[in-house]
Amino acid sequence: MKYTQLGRTGLKVSRLVLGTMNFGPQTDEAGSHAIMDAALDAGINYFDTANVYGWGENKGRTEEIIGNWFAKGGERRDKVVLATKVYGNMAADGNAWPNHDKLSAVNIRRAVDASLKRLRTDHIDVYQFHHVDRRTPFEEIWQAIDVLVQQGKILYVGSSNFPGYKIAQANEIAARRGGTIGLVSEQCLYNLAERRAEMEVIPAAQEYGLGVIPWSPLHGGLLGGVIKKEVEGGRRAGGRAAAALADTAIRAQVQSYEDLLDKHGVEPGETALAWLLTRPGVTGPIVGPRTAEQLDSALRAVELELSEDLLTGLDEIFPGPGPSPEAFAW
């Protein structure tokens, strides 16, 4: 495994981030524990989750699965950089009691204690704001965070799904307050097929020293060889990939992508991950394996070297927006 610093911090993290969203809904506890053991054995030390994972009546279940894994000992907790998130409505029926969601100081305090209990740990390494809270000022948010840092319950703070201007606003207010490092990471939707983050989010993250953690690196399976799987095994795409392939232009684009990778003798999913590892500002993509085999495929991406010819071909098929502000200014 290769490692890098998380943004401007001294924290060293793996170039792949283990996403746990499938733990519970898709993968049972025993299977989830096996995947985490395999990830740790392979050198992945950055594990990402969220308080709402488990979904519906099982919100919080994913954190519980991770907590039970930590409780097995073997220095599991000490070896892991643990990241979870706050914001989501934790009510099973979706009807949150007032102040039981978003980023008020009241909910942040409540949510972190609940996550610590489920995770069976005394601290969270990277506590992330899952979404922007348009009604809570950052002065209040940072005041709540400062207390948690002083209490030793969290060490660093990250954002998720933030636009560039909110990254700037959050860190400028943190700097004015003094005594807080501000945001150190941003999780955003970013992959070959979805490159809008290059216009504002990634430049803002680089300017303020945030590590970029792309989620959905295969764009819901679209970049994982979906057409080839459909042809060879009759396995049809589902979810986001199926919706995208219904567009004939997108289907032709994905076919060109798969044809290019066939020419170069590389696998689609591994290539999509390896491409992200070449991008400026990217710490490491989140991989969310449902099985050990899917984890093995992701691990191979870390060692995959993409030729300049292949990188040029990928840019031709999936052109980015171009540098900011030129991409939208003229």
Disulfide bonds with the S-S distance in Angstrom:
none
